[in-house]
Amino acid sequence: MFRVSHLIVLFGTLCLFPGLAPAQPAQLRVTADRTVYDDVTKETVLTGNAQLVNGDTVLRADEIRYNSATGAATATGHFVLTSGRRRLVADSGTYNLSTREINVSNLRIGEFPVYVSGDTVTGTLDELVFTNASVFFRENASYTPSLKASKLTYARGRIVRAEGLSLGLRGGHFLSFPRFEQALDVDFVSYISAHLGYRGNLGAFAELGLHVPLAEGVQLGADLGLYTARGVMVGPSGSYERSSGTGSVRGFFHSGYISDHGDRKSDILGRPVPRDRSYFAWQHRQRAGEHFTLDGEFNYWSDSEVLRDFRHKDFDRRQQPDSFMEAAYTANNWALSAFGRVHPNQYHRVQERLPELRFDLMPLALPGGLSERASLSAAILQSDAFGPDPEVRTRRLDAYYGLSRPIAPTPWLTFTPVAGGRVTHYTRALAGKDDYTRTLGEVGFDARLLASGTFDYKNAVWEIDGLRHLVEPKLSYRYAPEAERGRAYIPAVDRRAFSTYLAPLSIGDARFLDDLGPLNTLRVSLNNTLQTRDPSYGSRNLASLNFAADYRFDHPGQRPLSDLYTELALTPAPWLRWEVFHRVDPHAPRQQELNTALEIHDQEWWSVRLATHYLRANYEEYFVEYRQRLNEVYDVTALWRYDARNHRFNEQSYGVWQRLGQTWAVKYEVSWFNGPRRESSFAINLEVELLKF
């Protein structure tokens, strides 16, 4: 046995000692403040900043005992083993350079956002087995989501097996699972939420949600709501997601049931709301390969107000339930689809398709400069009785074929004559007919002129590098004077829906197929776009201003000139956007509709949204939403909705967002409501959400 200085040891490691060199890889290096080598036992003792380096694997500790005969390194005091991106921290343990086996105590390992620790750990860098394991997310704090397991296997950044599993927070665990065999992603607790508060129509309430994975990509749990004025609502919920190089599938479902002992009032039809109330919502999105998609959703509400009462945020996004499924196969220029829509609820009128099979041919070039498009569909249609309207059921076959021929005498002018025909056959026709067939034809044209001008204008503040103004006048005309033929015999399922925008001009584009009217219309539009060079690629729009109106020839009961439609959009910078939609009656003239939206935001500190909504003889509302970041922990928010027609604030909300470390977001909110509404006039909310990984 002999002692050498640190410099001598460094020189000796280059030679790797006579007994060490034949057994170990040439890239092995050892360093320390003091080194002792025993040639008999082939053991090197490194103390003081001890380090053993083998390729991309580095072992550090207060003391390392390395045996060149067995390849085992025993380290005590501040054991740190690093291999690539993996970093293991423990009190003490052994690591074998030859077999890569690990045997340590009090180990801590992980990659953001998941970390694992255990009393004793054995295995390799690819797979570790922990005893008395603890798993936590993002940060080591008492409020952090956490798992505990008597035995846990961790491989390549994932938990693959766990026994004696319990779930909760670092400060306490409240759910137990005796054994897991499924592969679990690191985001084990993928969804935890809690809402606490008070609403006049619900009383004091607490809403809790929890999802945990049961298989790879599959997470199941439950939603629970406790309402002092209504009762307990509970129901299973879950989500699923799987993707590969050839496709993907994802979806979720939520549900709830309550025996409601509160003031349930009436539904939208004026009927008493039942005591037993429930809902079920499911969405599915799937893609297989490059051509096939499957999308659908199902929404069942026991009454029209159940989501409005208990899940008002979901109700704000969807006020009428829809249930459909569509499978579609798309190729380069055609699509084949099967679409079904059902109506499990009886308080809305829905156009059911049981189902509809459809083929669409996209515009396809033909010889002679012609272009064709076509569609063919077969559908079983049904509309349940609703109010004074009786039930309607029919089978419908429909086909459309259209031809067009673009003519471009100059680069800036395109004139396209169009012609098309549509044949529709109905069973269970009205007015004493068993069936009815309608044949329609249309002719017309689309004319487009494109002009542009460029200006050498620069502005560093708005990042403007030159300007280009695009002007695009358009004229479109369609003539199908007999489009309303046979309306007395047609079972009307696909009817016109209320809209303040211009309807599709061609009978080939109209979805209200059973409610067509005479067509002899000229559409005039003028589009303006202002652009500048984009510093990364191409150009970006700074502003657009578009006008459109219809002139109707020989339309009984309608004025020749329609309303004038104007759309304005200003986007001069990423932090500023202003949009305006305006509709005016040129005969009065008087304003019919005005909607505006202005959004300004500083990406780091604040944002403000202002909007107006005006519809003549219906409503006039002003909306303001503001958010201000105070520091790294707190944000404040405010929202106002003012009804100018009735001179009142329909809604006022004031809130504070608080971040608890890297794990939770907490919102404290107080709200006041006014006007004839089902909801209460006052609400206090405390919302807790787990930050997504």
Phi, psi and omega in degrees: 000140181211159179247145176224161178282170181300321181293321179295321179296319178301318178293324181292327180292335176293326177273343177062028177060147182301319181278343184272324190302314184289339187263342190240156179294153187292340184275004180290131177223141177231142176218153178188166174291320179225142182224136176233130181237130177250112184289338180285310182273352183060033182247132176250129180251119180249127179228146180078102182052043183290137180214135177234122185242126177225096184066235179267010179255128182232128176246126178235147177192172174293322178218136177232128173250113184248126179255115183287339180285320182261343183079009183268137175241122178255122185238139177229144178079108177055052178294121177226118179243122182241131177219106185063236179274348183277140179221120180250131180238129182211175176280314181199166178165184180236150175220128182260119182291333182280311184264348182064021179280146182234140174214103188226170176236145179054057183271146174229129183213158174157166172230138184309132011256012185245141181224144183231140174224158180201159180293309176228146183220133176230161178133210178233177178296336179279331181210125181239140178248118182259143167250142185050057186276151174229130180241128176225164189241135174070304186207155182269084180221159185296336182266006183278136173304139189211154173236151170231145181212141177291328177213132185216137177250126184239121184223126175049050176077012182223149172275122183252336176212147177208140177233146181061049188272139173225148187236141176173221177247167178302332180278352181171146183242138189231351177239136183240140175228119187295326185201142173232135176243348183285157173282127185245132174293162184294332179278068185300310176269091187275342182206117171225128178217155177210130175239126176236145178169199181216134170226142184301324182275347181247340189080195173292140184217158173221125179241124184236144177220140181211132173235138171227151182281140175249343175202173182298119180081359182245124181231128181235154179187213183205156172246133182231132176232130179245120185231118185295332181266355185230323184130207183243126174249129181215148178187150178290156177209164180182176178209161178212148181201131178211137180219154177211185180291340183254352182178182180205157175215137178206154180181176178203164173215150175224153179204167177192147176223141177213140167266098193276114180258013181266194178279101188273341178060212185239160178272188185290345177264004180084008180269149178298138177284132183290162180290316179277116186232144183202166175207156176213128181230133181219136175230143183220133176226128184216141175226130178235113183069201182268353191239336189252135174226151176223115183230143178189169174203156179224131181226116175245126173237130179295332177210165187291347187248003188295317177287326179297324181283316192248339180227064190295331178292320175294322180293325178299326180279333182213106184263352173228125183289147179226141181224115184208165173213133180226127172251130185224137173241121183243137174246196184298318184222020176209161180218140177238128185220154171233122186234129177233136175229126179244168185225085181283354182247149189247019183240011171225151176269125185230139175276097182280144174236121193233053355250198172235125174259135189216141174236130180234127174258117179288162179310126186231130181289137177242166175300151179082014179081003180283158175225137181239154169214155185203159173212150180215131181216151173227126187218146166258115187249144179210140174226116184292158175301137182211117182059228180282351183277132180281169175293140178233131179217134181203160169252133186231130171249133185217140178217140176227141176221132182226147177235147175215157181219095179295137176234123183237085180293335176222163178297340185256004181224131175230129177238125186234102171291143180227152175209146181201164178219148181224130178239128183227130181241133180240141165261167183053047179294166183264179176057041174084003180263141175285321176211168183208139178238129180245132178240125183232151173226154177217151173225162179169198180202160171233123179241135184222131176240135181234121177232154181212156175218145181241149183222133181274073181243135180230144178211111184292327182296315182264007179056047179261122178237079183085154180233143173228127180252119178256127178242127185225090172284144179225144171231129176229136182225137175225137181231111175213076190293341183255024184295337179266010181301137174078014182299334179293338183256350188272124171290109188276103174254306177276093184249169179296138174257153180296128177204144178261007179261165177295136180282159174305142187276321185273147174292343176283343180254348185289131175269340177276062188296330183270005185224037181287151176238175180298144186232112175209074197229138173248125178253128180246131178217153179221117181250133177236132178226132177247124185234162171221166180292138175270134183296335181268313182194139172066223183224165175228149181280133173263324183201154172216143180220116186235142177234148177203149176199156176250143169243119186256124177265131172055050174251100182301137178082001180233142174291147183301314185265126179283181171298155177263126184254134179229134175232131180232135175222126176243122177225062184288342181209157180300337183265005183222130175214132180226127181232143180222133170238126186227137178225127184230145176271112184287349182280331184283305344278148178207151183285131179260324185204141176212119177234130179229154176212124179235127179231125177232132181212140167265124189300339185255326194241324187204163174207152178218138176234129177236137181214152174230146179224115180230127174225121187305133177067012179234297183203160174214106188232146177237135187232133176224132175228131185227140176223133182229125175273123181273317179199198182290344186252320192244139168234150173242147181226155176209147180216135178226135170237117184247127178265102183287333181293322181252004176056057180205157172273111177291331180206137170226129179224138178227130185217163175230127174261133178233133176259124175264098182061220180259010193248314190238152169237130182239132178241128174251124188218141174232137187223148172235141181233153180217166178095170178288106183212156180284326183289168181284169182270355184212142180209143171236130182232139168237114186244127181239127181226143173280125179296137183289145180276000000 
